[in-house]
Amino acid sequence: WFLVCVCCLLVHAPCAAAPAKKVYAGVYLHDVAKFDQKDGVFDADFELWVKWRGDFDATQLKIANAAEVDRQVVGEEKDGQWQSMRWRVRGTMRGEFPVQNFPFDSQTLAIVLELPERYGQLVPDLAGSGMRERFSITGWLYEPFFSPRVAQETYRSDLGAIAGEGRPTHVGRAAFEVTLRRPLLTAAIKLFLPLLVILMVAVVALFIHPKELEVRAAVGVTALLACFAFQFAVADSMPNVAYITLADLLFLVSYAVCAVLMAVSVAGYWLHEHDKPNAWKKLDVAGLIAFPICMAATAFFAIPSSAAAPKTPPAAYRAPRPKSERDVVRVGTNALPRPIGGLISRGVFWAVTRAETDGKELPVLVEQVPGITNDSLRFLADGTLAVTWRLRPNLVWSDGKPLTADDLKFALEVSPDKRIQEITVVDARELVVRYKERVAAALLPITPLPRHALTAAFKKGGFEAVREFRMKNVIPGAGPYRVAEFVANERAILVPNPHFAGQPPSVRRIEIRCFKTDAALLEAFEKRSIDLIVPGAVTPESAASFAKKHPGVVHLKPSEVLMFLHPDLKNPLLARREVRTAMLRALDRERMRSEVFGEAASSAPIANIPVPGPVPEGAQIVTFDAEAARAEFSKLGIAGARVPLLHGSKPIERAVVPHLVRDLAAAGITLEPREVEDVNTEFRKRKHGGLLLMSRTSAREDEPERSWNVPLIEGRSDRSYRSDAFTHEIVKLVEREERALYPERREQIRDLLFGTFSKNLPLLPLMFLADQIIAPPELHGWEVGGGGRNFGITLERWHFAASTPGAKR
């Protein structure tokens, strides 16, 4: 009985929250005062906060460089598993202020936070951090933004912890730094000018006749004593240091000049007494000439150069390029309407950065990826965010024309973002984009567009004209391949781009051929006229039959391709949320995917939210119930209604249409199917008046509006649009999501959006498609990333390995 009771207690005991993995800390600096270099301290008044998800003791966050501070809790919040605590901190902070270059030194005031790593990873929350534009500190110049610095430190002590007794303590540090610098003019007036006046007084002795040695000596001694007094006055405001500062060197030069001038006076007197007038005159003239030369040389070496220190050239983009046994990959497809999209875009049109297969973002066309650990991001005091994109030197488009920062600006002009406040081309290699707010979209890489190739189209009709031109014409790119030949719905040939910023691709030629039927595609593969058939080019039935005939060449991959019904919300019937819900309830999606995909149905899950992955808590699951749907249609007074159904010519779309017609007819709604040439065009026009069957890649990191049936203006979602699905409350959630620059918080808000999507149903999700890829065992590289939008992301690494003995096609 005792064991049973214990087990019951364990079962019913509440589960403790998981420890926080990341702890986000931020600072808002209200004021800085009493900056004292001599004592190495400054007074600061700032807000400090910490945000975390899970279990965390906020008191473990320490201010590492606090000397004497008052830290008062001013607020606590909780939102699901997310929590935050905020303090108002006033007091004295310590710092290290080296003065080797005084008076041309720059100093860093830092608020350093510290957290033992056993409590979580400390990350600076720069999205909310900032400062006032003016401080009480005077006599210094500064720009009102933080430079972050993240580091790890190990204390060779357990710091009294019982759990880690006898072991070193690893801590994470996040410093919020403000750089101060002295005004150059002020330094010149306060130090150089007085010294120059003193030395010029000493030079006056050279204009006195050498026989007046006492007068000459008095002038020299007076100048020397003035230098001593001035140095003591300057040193009184500086810390006692064990090294020589620049100011000390200036005083040493002054002492040397005074001593030399006194020596000249004595030598002149001696020459005069020995009746050598020409000699003492030449000596005085030499002194007068040497003095300005000495002053100019001192100023040249003392005043810091405005030129930036040379930086180490960035490492070239290096990614694995396996050796290929063959130089040509021949690809078969059932659609090749335009020279953009699909494999062509994967190989030709690259952004300035590249997400590798491990998720790490690497710089390709730029020197570094903007992030919180470098100076490419500036969170300014007025709430704006400046992002700097610095291109690598000597970049060239595939047609040989220079690729410059103006091409990045052009891409942003073609599809303007209302969140951008200003775009500045600093020079041919540097672009600064300033956003009105601190939004996550600012971190997205820019895909450059060649201004020289698209200017005429842009002037003619803006975004739409550029899009139309790109769909019909081959333009230069910056990826590892270029388009050497393109004939719509026939063939495309890709060859290496000789001007690519990275290594050449593994295969020297990609040939893409278009076939009209499944049978033609599969026959070409059997005859080895092609090496690979892209996902979705053949029907699931054909792929399953081919797999039985040729084991090992048909590969099944889950994808991010969502098949859905797009309702035209201008139709009064479809504009009602309850009607859309009843329509989705009338569809037997389980039967649909089972009959369409057959044995591959397990890789084509039913969709309840617009992205693959787990359904968030609180989401609405609409299950098939024909009787309930029929009753709802009757209650709403729409039984017997007729609704247009537009669809494309893809095999999978033709296979799904009969299921839609049958299921809705059983519930009392008549669909009128009609095949159209291009469903994407119908989707953009939003005038089809009914339901549009289409498929589209959909990932969690996409902009949320993409799934909410929001119209596009110049390629951007129109956030001013409203419907019964895209409401003011949804817009507020979208804005919260875009301002969350750290992934865990964005993930939480996305879950809220996905849950609401399942209830509002701006689109009717059907299922995620399974991708059947037909490829021989000796072709490698395409497997990385799987199907959907990821198919072909490593096109430059596709390669043929040596054939395995006995392997069959």
Beta strands, then each sheet from edge to edge (+ up, - down):
strand 1: 22-36
strand 2: 41-53
strand 3: 62-63
strand 4: 66-79
strand 5: 82-94
strand 6: 106-116
strand 7: 121-124
strand 8: 130-131
strand 9: 141-142
strand 10: 147-155
strand 11: 169-181
strand 12: 328-333
strand 13: 353-355
strand 14: 361-363
strand 15: 377-379
strand 16: 385-390
strand 17: 420-427
strand 18: 430-435
strand 19: 481-487
strand 20: 491-496
strand 21: 509-514
strand 22: 532-533
strand 23: 554-567
strand 24: 642-647
strand 25: 670-675
strand 26: 691-697
strand 27: 712-713
strand 28: 716-717
strand 29: 764-774
strand 30: 779-780
strand 31: 799-800
sheet 1: 4+ 5- 2+ 1- 7-
sheet 2: 4+ 5- 2+ 1- 8-
sheet 3: 3+ 6- 11+ 9-
sheet 4: 3+ 6- 11+ 10-
sheet 5: 19+ 20- 21+ 12+ 22+
sheet 6: 13+ 14-
sheet 7: 15+ 16- 18+ 17-
sheet 8: 25+ 24+ 26+ 23- 29+
sheet 9: 27+ 28-
sheet 10: 30+ 31-
end
